[in-house]
């Protein structure tokens, strides 16, 4: 094989040799594939972590809505707008979204306070909500 020298480097066959050091240079062939595979793996891991978090945030928002609906149902019943027992309607409203009513109280002014719970991504979560007549109505009674 013929050795070709160009700008201080000698090339003999497929390997490159530094003329000064006499050591073979390593081929960088395939390094782009390794980098691409590493990036794809990193994005896949990030997606695997963030998708459940997004679902948990949406489920938390749904639980807050369930608590609000339960409190409004109890307050409407306590005010006489709807016939029945306030906490029973609150439990029905919470159950409609898959949550469970864990606490319900209605004070003398007609203000309902409820607590609903569910499990989100294996973690028990509770949310409280309150509903009742406007503050001016409470102050004047």
VMD Tcl script that builds the backbone (N, CA, C; Angstrom):
set m [mol new atoms 423]
animate dup $m
set s [atomselect $m all]
$s set {name element resname resid chain x y z} {
  {N N UNK 1 A 0.839 -1.174 0.000}
  {CA C UNK 1 A 0.000 0.000 0.000}
  {C C UNK 1 A 0.884 1.237 0.000}
  {N N UNK 2 A 0.410 2.273 -0.637}
  {CA C UNK 2 A 1.186 3.495 -0.752}
  {C C UNK 2 A 0.802 4.448 0.365}
  {N N UNK 3 A 1.763 5.035 0.993}
  {CA C UNK 3 A 1.509 6.015 2.045}
  {C C UNK 3 A 1.391 7.393 1.413}
  {N N UNK 4 A 0.359 8.129 1.794}
  {CA C UNK 4 A 0.126 9.469 1.282}
  {C C UNK 4 A 0.295 10.439 2.433}
  {N N UNK 5 A 1.122 11.456 2.239}
  {CA C UNK 5 A 1.347 12.449 3.277}
  {C C UNK 5 A 0.733 13.767 2.827}
  {N N UNK 6 A -0.069 14.349 3.718}
  {CA C UNK 6 A -0.696 15.639 3.416}
  {C C UNK 6 A -0.745 16.449 4.695}
  {N N UNK 7 A -0.123 17.600 4.712}
  {CA C UNK 7 A -0.085 18.516 5.860}
  {C C UNK 7 A 0.366 17.831 7.153}
  {N N UNK 8 A 1.318 17.039 7.100}
  {CA C UNK 8 A 1.891 16.423 8.289}
  {C C UNK 8 A 1.215 15.134 8.707}
  {N N UNK 9 A 0.158 14.691 8.033}
  {CA C UNK 9 A -0.517 13.442 8.373}
  {C C UNK 9 A -0.195 12.413 7.302}
  {N N UNK 10 A 0.013 11.206 7.726}
  {CA C UNK 10 A 0.280 10.123 6.785}
  {C C UNK 10 A -0.916 9.189 6.781}
  {N N UNK 11 A -1.368 8.895 5.584}
  {CA C UNK 11 A -2.505 7.988 5.468}
  {C C UNK 11 A -2.025 6.737 4.765}
  {N N UNK 12 A -2.176 5.622 5.460}
  {CA C UNK 12 A -1.797 4.343 4.872}
  {C C UNK 12 A -2.960 3.389 5.066}
  {N N UNK 13 A -3.733 3.182 4.064}
  {CA C UNK 13 A -4.877 2.282 4.170}
  {C C UNK 13 A -6.027 2.965 4.881}
  {N N UNK 14 A -6.899 2.167 5.557}
  {CA C UNK 14 A -8.090 2.737 6.169}
  {C C UNK 14 A -7.842 3.514 7.450}
  {N N UNK 15 A -6.746 3.272 8.143}
  {CA C UNK 15 A -6.482 3.967 9.405}
  {C C UNK 15 A -5.683 5.233 9.156}
  {N N UNK 16 A -5.954 6.250 9.924}
  {CA C UNK 16 A -5.206 7.504 9.859}
  {C C UNK 16 A -4.148 7.469 10.950}
  {N N UNK 17 A -2.977 7.914 10.636}
  {CA C UNK 17 A -1.885 7.913 11.611}
  {C C UNK 17 A -1.341 9.327 11.694}
  {N N UNK 18 A -1.195 9.831 12.909}
  {CA C UNK 18 A -0.558 11.128 13.123}
  {C C UNK 18 A 0.918 10.970 12.797}
  {N N UNK 19 A 1.420 11.852 11.945}
  {CA C UNK 19 A 2.826 11.762 11.569}
  {C C UNK 19 A 3.724 12.071 12.753}
  {N N UNK 20 A 3.284 13.022 13.601}
  {CA C UNK 20 A 4.138 13.422 14.720}
  {C C UNK 20 A 4.129 12.375 15.832}
  {N N UNK 21 A 2.961 11.920 16.223}
  {CA C UNK 21 A 2.850 11.034 17.376}
  {C C UNK 21 A 3.005 9.578 16.983}
  {N N UNK 22 A 2.631 9.219 15.758}
  {CA C UNK 22 A 2.721 7.832 15.346}
  {C C UNK 22 A 1.620 6.963 15.933}
  {N N UNK 23 A 0.550 7.596 16.473}
  {CA C UNK 23 A -0.556 6.834 17.068}
  {C C UNK 23 A -1.747 6.835 16.124}
  {N N UNK 24 A -2.470 5.753 16.023}
  {CA C UNK 24 A -3.629 5.715 15.133}
  {C C UNK 24 A -4.766 6.583 15.678}
  {N N UNK 25 A -5.473 7.292 14.791}
  {CA C UNK 25 A -6.668 8.059 15.182}
  {C C UNK 25 A -7.859 7.121 15.217}
  {N N UNK 26 A -8.717 7.336 16.157}
  {CA C UNK 26 A -9.919 6.511 16.260}
  {C C UNK 26 A -10.949 7.016 15.273}
  {N N UNK 27 A -11.673 6.111 14.725}
  {CA C UNK 27 A -12.731 6.482 13.787}
  {C C UNK 27 A -13.940 6.975 14.563}
  {N N UNK 28 A -14.567 8.036 14.091}
  {CA C UNK 28 A -15.760 8.579 14.742}
  {C C UNK 28 A -17.022 8.108 14.038}
  {N N UNK 29 A -16.883 7.114 13.202}
  {CA C UNK 29 A -18.023 6.587 12.478}
  {C C UNK 29 A -19.023 5.985 13.459}
  {N N UNK 30 A -20.313 6.335 13.321}
  {CA C UNK 30 A -21.355 5.795 14.189}
  {C C UNK 30 A -21.620 6.622 15.429}
  {N N UNK 31 A -20.809 7.634 15.697}
  {CA C UNK 31 A -21.022 8.444 16.905}
  {C C UNK 31 A -22.321 9.237 16.813}
  {N N UNK 32 A -22.720 9.636 15.612}
  {CA C UNK 32 A -24.001 10.333 15.435}
  {C C UNK 32 A -25.178 9.430 15.778}
  {N N UNK 33 A -25.062 8.156 15.456}
  {CA C UNK 33 A -26.125 7.206 15.782}
  {C C UNK 33 A -26.260 7.038 17.293}
  {N N UNK 34 A -25.134 6.968 17.961}
  {CA C UNK 34 A -25.153 6.831 19.424}
  {C C UNK 34 A -25.769 8.073 20.060}
  {N N UNK 35 A -25.394 9.242 19.575}
  {CA C UNK 35 A -25.956 10.482 20.097}
  {C C UNK 35 A -27.460 10.546 19.827}
  {N N UNK 36 A -27.872 10.167 18.618}
  {CA C UNK 36 A -29.299 10.153 18.283}
  {C C UNK 36 A -30.079 9.202 19.180}
  {N N UNK 37 A -29.529 8.016 19.424}
  {CA C UNK 37 A -30.187 7.053 20.303}
  {C C UNK 37 A -30.280 7.588 21.729}
  {N N UNK 38 A -29.235 8.264 22.196}
  {CA C UNK 38 A -29.259 8.851 23.540}
  {C C UNK 38 A -30.338 9.928 23.648}
  {N N UNK 39 A -30.475 10.769 22.616}
  {CA C UNK 39 A -31.505 11.816 22.635}
  {C C UNK 39 A -32.906 11.223 22.611}
  {N N UNK 40 A -33.117 10.209 21.792}
  {CA C UNK 40 A -34.434 9.554 21.733}
  {C C UNK 40 A -34.770 8.931 23.083}
  {N N UNK 41 A -33.796 8.302 23.711}
  {CA C UNK 41 A -34.015 7.696 25.029}
  {C C UNK 41 A -34.338 8.765 26.070}
  {N N UNK 42 A -33.638 9.891 26.020}
  {CA C UNK 42 A -33.901 10.976 26.976}
  {C C UNK 42 A -35.318 11.524 26.792}
  {N N UNK 43 A -35.734 11.729 25.548}
  {CA C UNK 43 A -37.094 12.225 25.300}
  {C C UNK 43 A -38.148 11.207 25.728}
  {N N UNK 44 A -37.889 9.929 25.512}
  {CA C UNK 44 A -38.841 8.895 25.923}
  {C C UNK 44 A -38.977 8.859 27.447}
  {N N UNK 45 A -37.873 8.991 28.152}
  {CA C UNK 45 A -37.918 9.014 29.622}
  {C C UNK 45 A -38.647 10.254 30.134}
  {N N UNK 46 A -38.393 11.395 29.499}
  {CA C UNK 46 A -39.089 12.622 29.905}
  {C C UNK 46 A -40.587 12.487 29.681}
  {N N UNK 47 A -40.978 11.921 28.564}
  {CA C UNK 47 A -42.404 11.723 28.293}
  {C C UNK 47 A -43.007 10.754 29.299}
  {N N UNK 48 A -42.284 9.706 29.627}
  {CA C UNK 48 A -42.787 8.726 30.598}
  {C C UNK 48 A -42.984 9.343 31.973}
  {N N UNK 49 A -42.209 10.369 32.295}
  {CA C UNK 49 A -42.357 11.044 33.587}
  {C C UNK 49 A -43.426 12.128 33.556}
  {N N UNK 50 A -43.490 12.904 32.471}
  {CA C UNK 50 A -44.364 14.067 32.439}
  {C C UNK 50 A -45.805 13.757 32.054}
  {N N UNK 51 A -46.049 12.709 31.301}
  {CA C UNK 51 A -47.430 12.371 30.928}
  {C C UNK 51 A -48.256 12.010 32.162}
  {N N UNK 52 A -47.773 11.167 33.073}
  {CA C UNK 52 A -48.556 10.900 34.283}
  {C C UNK 52 A -48.757 12.149 35.147}
  {N N UNK 53 A -47.756 13.050 35.147}
  {CA C UNK 53 A -47.913 14.281 35.929}
  {C C UNK 53 A -49.024 15.144 35.355}
  {N N UNK 54 A -49.114 15.210 34.041}
  {CA C UNK 54 A -50.194 15.954 33.399}
  {C C UNK 54 A -51.551 15.354 33.730}
  {N N UNK 55 A -51.618 14.036 33.742}
  {CA C UNK 55 A -52.862 13.360 34.118}
  {C C UNK 55 A -53.229 13.626 35.570}
  {N N UNK 56 A -52.227 13.665 36.424}
  {CA C UNK 56 A -52.484 13.943 37.843}
  {C C UNK 56 A -52.992 15.367 38.037}
  {N N UNK 57 A -52.430 16.313 37.292}
  {CA C UNK 57 A -52.903 17.698 37.394}
  {C C UNK 57 A -54.351 17.818 36.921}
  {N N UNK 58 A -54.687 17.131 35.844}
  {CA C UNK 58 A -56.064 17.158 35.344}
  {C C UNK 58 A -57.018 16.503 36.341}
  {N N UNK 59 A -56.589 15.398 36.937}
  {CA C UNK 59 A -57.428 14.727 37.933}
  {C C UNK 59 A -57.606 15.593 39.173}
  {N N UNK 60 A -56.574 16.330 39.559}
  {CA C UNK 60 A -56.681 17.242 40.700}
  {C C UNK 60 A -57.680 18.353 40.423}
  {N N UNK 61 A -57.661 18.873 39.206}
  {CA C UNK 61 A -58.619 19.919 38.828}
  {C C UNK 61 A -60.038 19.362 38.830}
  {N N UNK 62 A -60.195 18.133 38.367}
  {CA C UNK 62 A -61.513 17.495 38.371}
  {C C UNK 62 A -61.997 17.295 39.812}
  {N N UNK 63 A -61.093 16.959 40.714}
  {CA C UNK 63 A -61.467 16.787 42.119}
  {C C UNK 63 A -61.904 18.115 42.730}
  {N N UNK 64 A -61.233 19.211 42.369}
  {CA C UNK 64 A -61.666 20.524 42.862}
  {C C UNK 64 A -63.064 20.857 42.353}
  {N N UNK 65 A -63.346 20.505 41.114}
  {CA C UNK 65 A -64.683 20.711 40.560}
  {C C UNK 65 A -65.723 19.868 41.279}
  {N N UNK 66 A -65.357 18.648 41.638}
  {CA C UNK 66 A -66.270 17.776 42.374}
  {C C UNK 66 A -66.572 18.354 43.757}
  {N N UNK 67 A -65.558 18.915 44.414}
  {CA C UNK 67 A -65.765 19.520 45.731}
  {C C UNK 67 A -66.681 20.736 45.627}
  {N N UNK 68 A -66.450 21.564 44.602}
  {CA C UNK 68 A -67.311 22.741 44.403}
  {C C UNK 68 A -68.753 22.327 44.129}
  {N N UNK 69 A -68.938 21.326 43.277}
  {CA C UNK 69 A -70.291 20.859 42.958}
  {C C UNK 69 A -70.987 20.295 44.196}
  {N N UNK 70 A -70.240 19.559 45.007}
  {CA C UNK 70 A -70.822 18.997 46.229}
  {C C UNK 70 A -71.219 20.106 47.206}
  {N N UNK 71 A -70.364 21.117 47.367}
  {CA C UNK 71 A -70.678 22.220 48.275}
  {C C UNK 71 A -71.891 23.000 47.776}
  {N N UNK 72 A -71.969 23.248 46.479}
  {CA C UNK 72 A -73.127 23.960 45.922}
  {C C UNK 72 A -74.412 23.152 46.070}
  {N N UNK 73 A -74.322 21.844 45.872}
  {CA C UNK 73 A -75.504 20.997 46.038}
  {C C UNK 73 A -76.003 21.038 47.488}
  {N N UNK 74 A -75.074 20.973 48.425}
  {CA C UNK 74 A -75.461 21.025 49.844}
  {C C UNK 74 A -76.042 22.392 50.193}
  {N N UNK 75 A -75.438 23.462 49.683}
  {CA C UNK 75 A -75.925 24.816 49.983}
  {C C UNK 75 A -77.302 25.058 49.360}
  {N N UNK 76 A -77.528 24.580 48.142}
  {CA C UNK 76 A -78.846 24.725 47.510}
  {C C UNK 76 A -79.917 23.992 48.304}
  {N N UNK 77 A -79.585 22.824 48.794}
  {CA C UNK 77 A -80.552 22.059 49.588}
  {C C UNK 77 A -80.785 22.726 50.934}
  {N N UNK 78 A -79.718 23.241 51.561}
  {CA C UNK 78 A -79.857 23.912 52.854}
  {C C UNK 78 A -80.688 25.179 52.733}
  {N N UNK 79 A -80.620 25.863 51.590}
  {CA C UNK 79 A -81.378 27.106 51.406}
  {C C UNK 79 A -82.853 26.850 51.089}
  {N N UNK 80 A -83.204 25.612 50.783}
  {CA C UNK 80 A -84.592 25.297 50.451}
  {C C UNK 80 A -84.877 25.326 48.958}
  {N N UNK 81 A -83.899 25.650 48.142}
  {CA C UNK 81 A -84.101 25.649 46.685}
  {C C UNK 81 A -84.351 24.248 46.160}
  {N N UNK 82 A -83.755 23.262 46.816}
  {CA C UNK 82 A -83.933 21.857 46.455}
  {C C UNK 82 A -84.362 21.117 47.710}
  {N N UNK 83 A -85.382 20.275 47.573}
  {CA C UNK 83 A -85.865 19.513 48.734}
  {C C UNK 83 A -84.925 18.332 48.994}
  {N N UNK 84 A -84.704 18.051 50.251}
  {CA C UNK 84 A -83.894 16.899 50.619}
  {C C UNK 84 A -82.875 17.241 51.682}
  {N N UNK 85 A -81.985 16.292 51.910}
  {CA C UNK 85 A -80.950 16.419 52.934}
  {C C UNK 85 A -79.675 16.927 52.270}
  {N N UNK 86 A -79.086 18.017 52.763}
  {CA C UNK 86 A -77.937 18.641 52.095}
  {C C UNK 86 A -76.750 17.706 51.858}
  {N N UNK 87 A -76.352 16.968 52.851}
  {CA C UNK 87 A -75.159 16.124 52.707}
  {C C UNK 87 A -75.412 14.935 51.776}
  {N N UNK 88 A -76.643 14.473 51.685}
  {CA C UNK 88 A -76.967 13.396 50.742}
  {C C UNK 88 A -76.800 13.886 49.309}
  {N N UNK 89 A -77.261 15.117 49.031}
  {CA C UNK 89 A -77.079 15.676 47.691}
  {C C UNK 89 A -75.610 15.966 47.413}
  {N N UNK 90 A -74.887 16.373 48.438}
  {CA C UNK 90 A -73.446 16.614 48.268}
  {C C UNK 90 A -72.725 15.313 47.915}
  {N N UNK 91 A -73.085 14.222 48.585}
  {CA C UNK 91 A -72.470 12.921 48.294}
  {C C UNK 91 A -72.813 12.466 46.881}
  {N N UNK 92 A -74.047 12.719 46.453}
  {CA C UNK 92 A -74.462 12.346 45.098}
  {C C UNK 92 A -73.675 13.157 44.055}
  {N N UNK 93 A -73.504 14.455 44.299}
  {CA C UNK 93 A -72.762 15.308 43.363}
  {C C UNK 93 A -71.294 14.897 43.291}
  {N N UNK 94 A -70.689 14.598 44.417}
  {CA C UNK 94 A -69.290 14.177 44.431}
  {C C UNK 94 A -69.127 12.823 43.751}
  {N N UNK 95 A -70.049 11.921 44.012}
  {CA C UNK 95 A -69.991 10.589 43.418}
  {C C UNK 95 A -70.152 10.600 41.909}
  {N N UNK 96 A -70.834 11.602 41.368}
  {CA C UNK 96 A -71.032 11.692 39.924}
  {C C UNK 96 A -69.710 11.866 39.174}
  {N N UNK 97 A -68.697 12.378 39.829}
  {CA C UNK 97 A -67.387 12.558 39.191}
  {C C UNK 97 A -66.372 11.528 39.662}
  {N N UNK 98 A -66.794 10.570 40.454}
  {CA C UNK 98 A -65.892 9.529 40.925}
  {C C UNK 98 A -65.212 9.832 42.234}
  {N N UNK 99 A -65.561 10.924 42.864}
  {CA C UNK 99 A -64.970 11.279 44.161}
  {C C UNK 99 A -65.886 10.791 45.277}
  {N N UNK 100 A -65.361 10.729 46.470}
  {CA C UNK 100 A -66.139 10.312 47.631}
  {C C UNK 100 A -66.229 11.463 48.625}
  {N N UNK 101 A -67.430 11.716 49.115}
  {CA C UNK 101 A -67.634 12.748 50.132}
  {C C UNK 101 A -67.147 12.184 51.458}
  {N N UNK 102 A -66.183 12.856 52.106}
  {CA C UNK 102 A -65.646 12.361 53.374}
  {C C UNK 102 A -66.106 13.189 54.565}
  {N N UNK 103 A -66.534 14.436 54.321}
  {CA C UNK 103 A -67.042 15.276 55.409}
  {C C UNK 103 A -68.012 16.282 54.823}
  {N N UNK 104 A -69.060 16.577 55.611}
  {CA C UNK 104 A -70.062 17.548 55.175}
  {C C UNK 104 A -70.692 18.184 56.409}
  {N N UNK 105 A -70.673 19.514 56.458}
  {CA C UNK 105 A -71.354 20.235 57.535}
  {C C UNK 105 A -72.087 21.428 56.934}
  {N N UNK 106 A -73.224 21.745 57.526}
  {CA C UNK 106 A -73.989 22.925 57.117}
  {C C UNK 106 A -74.256 23.717 58.387}
  {N N UNK 107 A -73.827 24.984 58.417}
  {CA C UNK 107 A -74.039 25.788 59.615}
  {C C UNK 107 A -75.412 26.473 59.570}
  {N N UNK 108 A -75.736 27.209 60.619}
  {CA C UNK 108 A -77.051 27.835 60.743}
  {C C UNK 108 A -77.333 28.860 59.654}
  {N N UNK 109 A -76.289 29.462 59.089}
  {CA C UNK 109 A -76.494 30.460 58.038}
  {C C UNK 109 A -76.742 29.822 56.672}
  {N N UNK 110 A -76.595 28.491 56.578}
  {CA C UNK 110 A -76.796 27.801 55.308}
  {C C UNK 110 A -75.526 27.603 54.518}
  {N N UNK 111 A -74.387 27.884 55.130}
  {CA C UNK 111 A -73.109 27.675 54.455}
  {C C UNK 111 A -72.692 26.220 54.605}
  {N N UNK 112 A -72.439 25.575 53.471}
  {CA C UNK 112 A -72.038 24.166 53.463}
  {C C UNK 112 A -70.532 24.063 53.277}
  {N N UNK 113 A -69.902 23.229 54.082}
  {CA C UNK 113 A -68.473 22.932 53.948}
  {C C UNK 113 A -68.344 21.443 53.697}
  {N N UNK 114 A -67.652 21.076 52.634}
  {CA C UNK 114 A -67.513 19.661 52.280}
  {C C UNK 114 A -66.041 19.331 52.050}
  {N N UNK 115 A -65.733 18.060 52.205}
  {CA C UNK 115 A -64.420 17.516 51.872}
  {C C UNK 115 A -64.657 16.293 51.005}
  {N N UNK 116 A -63.978 16.248 49.857}
  {CA C UNK 116 A -64.080 15.088 48.970}
  {C C UNK 116 A -62.692 14.494 48.804}
  {N N UNK 117 A -62.652 13.206 48.488}
  {CA C UNK 117 A -61.364 12.522 48.352}
  {C C UNK 117 A -61.400 11.554 47.187}
  {N N UNK 118 A -60.233 11.300 46.656}
  {CA C UNK 118 A -60.038 10.289 45.616}
  {C C UNK 118 A -58.570 9.899 45.625}
  {N N UNK 119 A -58.212 8.935 44.800}
  {CA C UNK 119 A -56.819 8.515 44.665}
  {C C UNK 119 A -56.331 8.931 43.288}
  {N N UNK 120 A -55.218 9.673 43.260}
  {CA C UNK 120 A -54.626 10.146 42.004}
  {C C UNK 120 A -53.215 9.588 41.912}
  {N N UNK 121 A -52.942 8.803 40.912}
  {CA C UNK 121 A -51.647 8.174 40.684}
  {C C UNK 121 A -51.174 7.446 41.948}
  {N N UNK 122 A -52.083 6.751 42.592}
  {CA C UNK 122 A -51.759 5.982 43.783}
  {C C UNK 122 A -51.640 6.783 45.060}
  {N N UNK 123 A -51.958 8.068 45.027}
  {CA C UNK 123 A -51.849 8.918 46.215}
  {C C UNK 123 A -53.235 9.420 46.591}
  {N N UNK 124 A -53.605 9.268 47.859}
  {CA C UNK 124 A -54.899 9.759 48.336}
  {C C UNK 124 A -54.865 11.284 48.412}
  {N N UNK 125 A -55.861 11.926 47.783}
  {CA C UNK 125 A -55.923 13.384 47.738}
  {C C UNK 125 A -57.284 13.828 48.243}
  {N N UNK 126 A -57.306 14.864 49.098}
  {CA C UNK 126 A -58.560 15.428 49.581}
  {C C UNK 126 A -58.611 16.916 49.243}
  {N N UNK 127 A -59.834 17.378 48.977}
  {CA C UNK 127 A -60.050 18.787 48.653}
  {C C UNK 127 A -61.255 19.268 49.445}
  {N N UNK 128 A -61.176 20.499 49.964}
  {CA C UNK 128 A -62.292 21.101 50.695}
  {C C UNK 128 A -62.888 22.225 49.867}
  {N N UNK 129 A -64.216 22.409 50.040}
  {CA C UNK 129 A -64.893 23.519 49.371}
  {C C UNK 129 A -66.008 24.011 50.280}
  {N N UNK 130 A -66.411 25.260 50.058}
  {CA C UNK 130 A -67.458 25.875 50.874}
  {C C UNK 130 A -68.374 26.663 49.953}
  {N N UNK 131 A -69.655 26.604 50.205}
  {CA C UNK 131 A -70.621 27.373 49.429}
  {C C UNK 131 A -71.775 27.769 50.341}
  {N N UNK 132 A -72.406 28.877 50.019}
  {CA C UNK 132 A -73.534 29.346 50.836}
  {C C UNK 132 A -74.031 30.667 50.331}
  {N N UNK 133 A -74.864 31.292 51.104}
  {CA C UNK 133 A -75.400 32.598 50.691}
  {C C UNK 133 A -74.298 33.649 50.681}
  {N N UNK 134 A -74.486 34.743 49.931}
  {CA C UNK 134 A -73.484 35.814 49.897}
  {C C UNK 134 A -73.223 36.372 51.300}
  {N N UNK 135 A -72.049 36.912 51.509}
  {CA C UNK 135 A -71.650 37.430 52.827}
  {C C UNK 135 A -72.589 38.518 53.348}
  {N N UNK 136 A -73.159 39.362 52.456}
  {CA C UNK 136 A -74.083 40.405 52.931}
  {C C UNK 136 A -75.325 39.785 53.562}
  {N N UNK 137 A -75.789 38.694 52.986}
  {CA C UNK 137 A -76.975 38.016 53.521}
  {C C UNK 137 A -76.675 37.435 54.894}
  {N N UNK 138 A -75.492 36.875 55.064}
  {CA C UNK 138 A -75.124 36.291 56.355}
  {C C UNK 138 A -75.020 37.386 57.415}
  {N N UNK 139 A -74.419 38.515 57.078}
  {CA C UNK 139 A -74.224 39.608 58.034}
  {C C UNK 139 A -75.545 40.226 58.487}
  {N N UNK 140 A -76.549 40.234 57.612}
  {CA C UNK 140 A -77.829 40.862 57.976}
  {C C UNK 140 A -78.755 39.939 58.737}
  {N N UNK 141 A -78.454 38.664 58.822}
  {CA C UNK 141 A -79.355 37.736 59.552}
  {C C UNK 141 A -79.014 37.617 60.987}
}
mol reanalyze $m
mol bondsrecalc $m
mol representation Tube
mol addrep $m
